[in-house]
């Protein structure tokens, strides 16, 4: 499984690897160069929207 991570990822595309039981999950991270909001702004917006939906 390590070969798959090494072949598909470069230093510019980090991956999160998590093994649960006998299954290994590989999540590649991609960043948009044209994004108009920061990750922090996006998380705040998502949390705010989610909490409003749960209250309503």
C-alpha positions as CSV (number, residue, x, y, z in Angstrom):
1,X,0.0,0.0,0.0
2,X,2.9,2.4,0.6
3,X,3.8,2.2,-3.1
4,X,0.4,3.6,-4.0
5,X,0.9,6.6,-1.8
6,X,4.4,7.2,-3.1
7,X,3.4,6.9,-6.8
8,X,0.3,9.1,-6.6
9,X,1.6,11.9,-4.3
10,X,4.2,14.5,-4.6
11,X,5.4,16.9,-1.9
12,X,2.8,19.4,-3.2
13,X,-0.2,17.0,-2.8
14,X,-0.2,15.7,0.8
15,X,-2.2,12.6,1.8
16,X,-3.8,11.6,5.0
17,X,-3.6,7.8,5.6
18,X,-5.8,6.1,8.2
19,X,-6.1,2.3,8.7
20,X,-9.3,1.0,10.3
21,X,-9.2,-2.7,10.8
22,X,-7.9,-4.3,7.6
23,X,-8.8,-1.3,5.4
24,X,-6.4,1.6,4.7
25,X,-8.0,4.9,3.6
26,X,-5.9,7.4,1.6
27,X,-7.3,10.9,1.3
28,X,-5.5,13.2,-1.0
29,X,-5.7,16.9,-0.2
30,X,-6.1,19.5,-3.0
31,X,-6.0,23.3,-2.7
32,X,-7.5,25.7,-5.0
33,X,-5.3,28.5,-6.1
34,X,-8.3,30.7,-7.0
35,X,-10.3,30.2,-3.8
36,X,-11.9,33.4,-2.5
37,X,-12.1,32.3,1.2
38,X,-9.5,30.9,3.5
39,X,-9.9,27.5,5.1
40,X,-10.7,29.2,8.4
41,X,-13.4,31.3,6.8
42,X,-14.9,28.2,5.1
43,X,-14.9,26.2,8.4
44,X,-16.6,29.1,10.2
45,X,-19.3,29.3,7.5
46,X,-19.9,25.6,7.5
47,X,-20.1,25.4,11.3
48,X,-22.4,28.4,11.4
49,X,-24.7,27.0,8.7
50,X,-24.8,23.6,10.4
51,X,-25.7,25.0,13.8
52,X,-28.4,27.2,12.3
53,X,-29.9,24.1,10.6
54,X,-29.8,22.1,13.8
55,X,-31.5,24.9,15.8
56,X,-34.2,25.5,13.3
